[in-house]
Amino acid sequence: MAFALDLDGKVALVTGGSRGIGAETVRLLRAAGARVAFSFRKARAQAEALVAECGGTGTAGDGPCVAIEQDLSTPADGRKLVESAVAAMSRLDILVANHGVWEAEDVPIAQMADAQWRHTLAVNLDAVFGLVQAAVGQMLRQSEFAAPGAGPESSPKNSAFRPSEGAGGFSLPNKAARFGVASATGLSSLRPDRLFQQAPETGATTSGTTGPGGARGHIVLISSTAGQRGEAFHADYAVTKGALISLTKSLSTELAPKGIMVNCVAPGWVATDMSKATLADPATGEKTAAAIPLGRVATPREIAGPIVFLCTPLAGFISGEILNVNGGAVLVG
C-alpha cells in the first residue's frame, strides 16, 4: 500500500533555502503539502526560481512558497526572520535551521584569525539561537490547546511572537505545566489516565504533550559529522556543529513536554556549492569518497529526505535524536 508524507496545512521555515540541502528541503516540504518560507542572502536568482518552481509568486506575498532576503549572523537576525515568515504565512509549525558557513581553506588553530572564529560562531550558532527562541514562542502562542489549569490561549494564531522587554531581553510564555521528562519522579506526578487523553482535533494530549499524530511544532537543526568527531583545521566549524547537537538534546528535554519535537540531522560530505571546490580537487575528492563505505558523497536530496521525515507524524515519537546521514562514515550511538 503506497502512502505519502502528509504535511498539508503546515507552515515551514527553512534557512539557507535557495541552494543545496535547503533548496531540496523546500521542494520536498512543498511536495508533502506544506507552505514554505525560506531565507536567502545573496542567491536572489536561485531563490526566485525556486519560488516559481514551488508555486509561489516571488520574494513577497502569501502564496504557498515565499523567499525572504535576510542576513543571519546575530540572534536579532534570527528573530527578525521568524517574524517575517509569520507575517507572510500567518503561522509557523516547522523550523529547519539549515544555513551555515564553512571555510574551505584549511586553517591551523595557531593561525586562525579572530574574525573567522567570530563570524563562524555568529552565523552557525548565534543566529540559530534567535531563530529557535522566536520559533518556539510562536509555536506556543498559536497552539489551539493549553495544559490543565493554564487557561485559554490569549493570542491569535496569526500574530507573530515578539521579544518581551526587560532585563533578560526575551521571555517565553510559561503557561504549560512543567513535568520532569527523563525523570521518574517527574513522570510519577502525572495521572496515568491523562497521559494519552486526546484534545479535540489537534492530537495533543491535555497534559501539554502530544498523542499520536499531534504536535505543537517541529524543529530540525542541521549539524555535521564534524560536530561528532571534530575536524582538523576547521575547529571553528566543528565547534558550532557540536554545539547544535548539545542544543538539540537540551531543547528536547525542555520542549517535548510542551509538544515541540526537536531533532537534529548530521550529514557527512554532501555535493553542494559549499563543498564543491574541495570535492572537485582530484586528491581531496578521491580521499573523501574512499573514507565513506558507500564510496561516494551524498546528494542534497538524500539529506533533505530525513529532514522532512522528522517533521511528519511518522516521527511523532522521536525527540532529541541525532540522525546520522553520512553513508556509514561515522558510526555513533
Phi and psi in degrees as a GROMACS rama.xvg file:
@    title "Ramachandran Plot"
@    xaxis  label "Phi"
@    yaxis  label "Psi"
@TYPE xy
-82.6657  146.114  ALA-2
-149.094  160.235  PHE-3
-116.854  151.353  ALA-4
-68.2853  126.67  LEU-5
-114.506  115.103  ASP-6
-123.854  27.865  LEU-7
-58.4115  132.258  ASP-8
87.8774  -6.1215  GLY-9
-93.1236  154.539  LYS-10
-120.733  130.264  VAL-11
-119.97  149.693  ALA-12
-121.884  123.822  LEU-13
-117.929  122.714  VAL-14
-87.8647  148.267  THR-15
61.1021  46.7296  GLY-16
-95.7344  3.98629  GLY-17
-85.9152  -18.1627  SER-18
-143.749  167.052  ARG-19
56.5121  -136.22  GLY-20
-59.0112  -40.5639  ILE-21
-61.3669  -45.6  GLY-22
-63.9245  -41.1534  ALA-23
-66.3195  -34.5796  GLU-24
-65.6202  -41.6405  THR-25
-59.1001  -46.1423  VAL-26
-61.2754  -44.9187  ARG-27
-70.3993  -36.6927  LEU-28
-62.8183  -41.8169  LEU-29
-65.3054  -41.7402  ARG-30
-61.5904  -29.3089  ALA-31
-83.5999  -3.60065  ALA-32
105.696  -2.65356  GLY-33
-79.1267  150.745  ALA-34
-86.6901  141.063  ARG-35
-132.373  130.475  VAL-36
-108.458  141.952  ALA-37
-141.23  154.051  PHE-38
-101.68  154.035  SER-39
-145.213  163.227  PHE-40
-118.021  -49.7643  ARG-41
-120.814  -28.4731  LYS-42
-82.2717  64.8454  ALA-43
-63.7098  -44.0133  ARG-44
-60.1215  -44.8534  ALA-45
-65.562  -37.8391  GLN-46
-64.6153  -45.49  ALA-47
-66.3016  -37.1785  GLU-48
-65.2377  -39.3642  ALA-49
-67.9879  -40.458  LEU-50
-58.997  -46.9916  VAL-51
-61.7432  -41.9643  ALA-52
-60.9246  -35.0031  GLU-53
-95.0739  11.1838  CYS-54
91.5899  11.9194  GLY-55
-89.4261  -171.976  GLY-56
-122.861  -0.80733  THR-57
148.811  -152.313  GLY-58
-95.3215  8.70657  THR-59
-153.181  153.006  ALA-60
131.964  -175.799  GLY-61
-119.843  29.2031  ASP-62
-76.874  -169.285  GLY-63
-72.6775  -14.7149  PRO-64
-148.785  133.005  CYS-65
-141.278  139.286  VAL-66
-103.755  138.303  ALA-67
-125.154  120.523  ILE-68
-78.1206  119.265  GLU-69
-156.792  122.628  GLN-70
-69.49  145.156  ASP-71
-129.664  90.8658  LEU-72
-142.313  4.71093  SER-73
-142.985  160.327  THR-74
-57.6992  -37.3984  PRO-75
-62.6197  -36.7476  ALA-76
-61.2551  -42.9739  ASP-77
-62.7453  -44.0595  GLY-78
-65.3813  -37.7525  ARG-79
-64.3636  -39.4253  LYS-80
-64.0029  -43.6458  LEU-81
-61.0682  -43.611  VAL-82
-61.2145  -41.5939  GLU-83
-65.4155  -40.6572  SER-84
-64.5378  -42.7786  ALA-85
-67.5369  -37.1872  VAL-86
-61.7245  -35.8463  ALA-87
-81.5751  -33.3873  ALA-88
-114.172  -7.9967  MET-89
79.3941  -12.0933  SER-90
-164.018  178.865  ARG-91
-150.845  122.421  LEU-92
-113.562  -24.0527  ASP-93
-137.453  131.923  ILE-94
-121.224  125.802  LEU-95
-116.843  108.018  VAL-96
-88.4472  91.2424  ALA-97
-106.353  -21.1366  ASN-98
-65.3443  161.223  HIS-99
172.012  164.28  GLY-100
-125.121  147.105  VAL-101
-144.521  121.811  TRP-102
-78.8218  116.55  GLU-103
-64.4935  -31.9611  ALA-104
-75.5934  132.464  GLU-105
-65.4352  131.823  ASP-106
-132.456  111.374  VAL-107
-59.7395  147.696  PRO-108
-59.7856  -32.5266  ILE-109
-68.419  -17.0681  ALA-110
-113.709  -2.98036  GLN-111
-68.627  128.657  MET-112
-75.2963  147.739  ALA-113
-55.1585  -38.1521  ASP-114
-63.321  -40.8232  ALA-115
-65.7355  -45.5727  GLN-116
-58.1623  -48.7678  TRP-117
-67.4587  -40.0175  ARG-118
-64.084  -44.0695  HIS-119
-63.0896  -45.1151  THR-120
-65.7003  -36.1152  LEU-121
-63.741  -47.1537  ALA-122
-74.7467  -49.4999  VAL-123
-79.202  -18.8279  ASN-124
-127.938  -52.1968  LEU-125
-59.7491  -45.4754  ASP-126
-65.1093  -35.815  ALA-127
-64.2682  -39.1914  VAL-128
-55.1046  -49.0454  PHE-129
-65.4279  -39.5119  GLY-130
-60.2527  -50.745  LEU-131
-63.489  -43.2728  VAL-132
-56.8255  -50.6352  GLN-133
-71.385  -38.1456  ALA-134
-64.6038  -43.5359  ALA-135
-61.2829  -44.9983  VAL-136
-58.95  -42.7439  GLY-137
-64.7123  -43.9263  GLN-138
-62.4561  -39.2883  MET-139
-69.3684  -40.887  LEU-140
-67.2119  -36.7908  ARG-141
-86.0724  -3.9582  GLN-142
-57.9196  143.476  SER-143
-97.455  14.3464  GLU-144
-144.488  161.652  PHE-145
-135.771  157.218  ALA-146
-70.7661  158.988  ALA-147
-54.4272  129.502  PRO-148
81.7158  -1.3183  GLY-149
-81.84  -21.1609  ALA-150
85.177  170.444  GLY-151
-69.6917  152.256  PRO-152
-68.6255  136.497  GLU-153
-95.6232  -12.2868  SER-154
-107.259  139.254  SER-155
-68.0906  158.546  PRO-156
-62.7285  -32.4287  LYS-157
-93.3817  14.9213  ASN-158
-96.5184  131.309  SER-159
-73.0663  146.559  ALA-160
-78.6068  133.566  PHE-161
-126.915  149.715  ARG-162
-61.2744  145.945  PRO-163
-90.725  153.215  SER-164
-78.0374  155.93  GLU-165
145.102  178.171  GLY-166
-62.5996  -36.0604  ALA-167
-75.8043  -18.4446  GLY-168
83.5276  -22.8894  GLY-169
-161.933  133.922  PHE-170
-140.933  150.592  SER-171
-105.622  153.276  LEU-172
-57.491  139.964  PRO-173
-122.159  50.3654  ASN-174
-87.8364  -33.296  LYS-175
-71.6514  141.735  ALA-176
-64.8442  144.791  ALA-177
-95.9591  129.951  ARG-178
-125.113  149.127  PHE-179
-82.9021  78.2762  GLY-180
-62.02  145.548  VAL-181
64.448  20.3705  ALA-182
-134.556  119.988  SER-183
-60.5026  -35.2197  ALA-184
-63.227  -44.0018  THR-185
-64.4641  -44.1865  GLY-186
-66.9473  -29.5205  LEU-187
-67.7794  -16.5701  SER-188
-79.9265  -9.41266  SER-189
-88.7754  139.506  LEU-190
-72.8537  127.224  ARG-191
-54.908  -34.4314  PRO-192
-73.1928  -7.87189  ASP-193
-110.523  -4.10104  ARG-194
-59.8051  -35.7229  LEU-195
-125.795  32.0718  PHE-196
-78.9556  120.857  GLN-197
-80.6832  135.986  GLN-198
-85.3086  152.726  ALA-199
-57.9063  132.934  PRO-200
67.6438  -40.285  GLU-201
-79.4367  -20.2977  THR-202
81.5695  2.21321  GLY-203
-85.7189  141.224  ALA-204
-85.0645  154.9  THR-205
-74.5532  -0.666055  THR-206
-79.1898  -9.54655  SER-207
102.226  -16.213  GLY-208
-90.8851  -165.502  THR-209
-122.713  150.203  THR-210
-94.4363  -177.353  GLY-211
-55.0893  127.199  PRO-212
88.8887  -4.24885  GLY-213
-124.205  141.234  GLY-214
-156.124  147.941  ALA-215
-73.1669  -29.4375  ARG-216
-178.692  166.608  GLY-217
-130.159  135.252  HIS-218
-126.141  128.3  ILE-219
-123.431  118.493  VAL-220
-97.6373  139.969  LEU-221
-102.519  113.103  ILE-222
-102.156  -140.227  SER-223
-171.722  159.764  SER-224
-60.6615  -24.2289  THR-225
-63.9159  -27.8749  ALA-226
-78.3101  -12.5672  GLY-227
-99.6767  -37.3248  GLN-228
-121.385  -0.61674  ARG-229
81.5488  169.509  GLY-230
-149.561  111.313  GLU-231
-58.193  138.912  ALA-232
70.4408  6.22899  PHE-233
-138.682  45.9261  HIS-234
-61.6894  -34.5845  ALA-235
-60.8854  -45.8151  ASP-236
-67.1294  -46.4965  TYR-237
-61.0888  -38.8656  ALA-238
-60.1643  -45.2435  VAL-239
-66.7595  -38.6232  THR-240
-72.8686  -32.9001  LYS-241
-66.5465  -37.6599  GLY-242
-64.2118  -35.5966  ALA-243
-66.3714  -33.087  LEU-244
-65.1127  -45.2367  ILE-245
-64.1208  -39.3067  SER-246
-62.4266  -40.7476  LEU-247
-56.9507  -47.1936  THR-248
-67.4696  -39.9995  LYS-249
-64.6465  -45.5497  SER-250
-68.0931  -35.2653  LEU-251
-60.4513  -47.285  SER-252
-61.9302  -37.37  THR-253
-77.0282  -39.3662  GLU-254
-103.389  -21.5085  LEU-255
-55.9295  -39.7954  ALA-256
-62.3036  -20.815  PRO-257
-95.0461  2.28562  LYS-258
87.044  13.8693  GLY-259
-108.065  117.96  ILE-260
-92.757  124.12  MET-261
-117.073  123.228  VAL-262
-137.108  174.568  ASN-263
-138.819  140.961  CYS-264
-112.554  129.167  VAL-265
-115.478  93.8198  ALA-266
-76.4737  157.715  PRO-267
-93.1349  -142.674  GLY-268
-69.542  134.278  TRP-269
-133.416  142.056  VAL-270
-78.2682  89.3552  ALA-271
-129.385  173.965  THR-272
-60.6644  -34.7873  ASP-273
-65.4553  -33.6259  MET-274
-102.977  1.68475  SER-275
-56.4153  -48.2188  LYS-276
-63.4368  -41.5989  ALA-277
-66.3303  -45.3983  THR-278
-71.9963  -24.6241  LEU-279
-76.6392  -20.4849  ALA-280
-69.2122  123.428  ASP-281
-53.6294  -46.4929  PRO-282
-68.7149  -48.1312  ALA-283
-68.9441  -41.4162  THR-284
-62.3581  -44.9352  GLY-285
-66.6953  -39.3405  GLU-286
-64.6984  -39.8981  LYS-287
-64.3534  -48.2817  THR-288
-63.6929  -36.6082  ALA-289
-66.634  -24.6518  ALA-290
-84.5868  -2.49416  ALA-291
-106.337  122.195  ILE-292
-53.6039  -33.0419  PRO-293
-75.6378  -9.3484  LEU-294
79.4576  12.5316  GLY-295
-158.285  168.329  ARG-296
-88.8477  166.52  VAL-297
-80.4284  157.688  ALA-298
-89.3121  155.62  THR-299
-55.6078  -36.0678  PRO-300
-66.9577  -30.2416  ARG-301
-69.81  -17.0762  GLU-302
-93.1519  -38.797  ILE-303
-63.541  -36.0227  ALA-304
-57.6687  -53.2788  GLY-305
-61.0001  -34.2056  PRO-306
-60.0628  -49.9324  ILE-307
-65.5956  -40.2989  VAL-308
-53.4395  -43.0749  PHE-309
-65.9222  -12.5874  LEU-310
-98.6357  2.92995  CYS-311
-105.533  164.918  THR-312
-60.2992  -21.7634  PRO-313
-64.4967  -21.3973  LEU-314
-105.257  27.1905  ALA-315
-67.6742  -11.8914  GLY-316
-116.9  21.9126  PHE-317
-112.563  121.092  ILE-318
-149.668  135.802  SER-319
77.1228  16.6966  GLY-320
-89.6968  142.342  GLU-321
-105.541  104.099  ILE-322
-89.7316  112.335  LEU-323
-83.6489  123.809  ASN-324
-128.862  81.9726  VAL-325
-139.727  15.8195  ASN-326
69.1967  17.6556  GLY-327
87.2604  8.14  GLY-328
-72.7086  -34.0162  ALA-329
-127.05  117.983  VAL-330
-109.987  104.801  LEU-331
-130.868  149.336  VAL-332
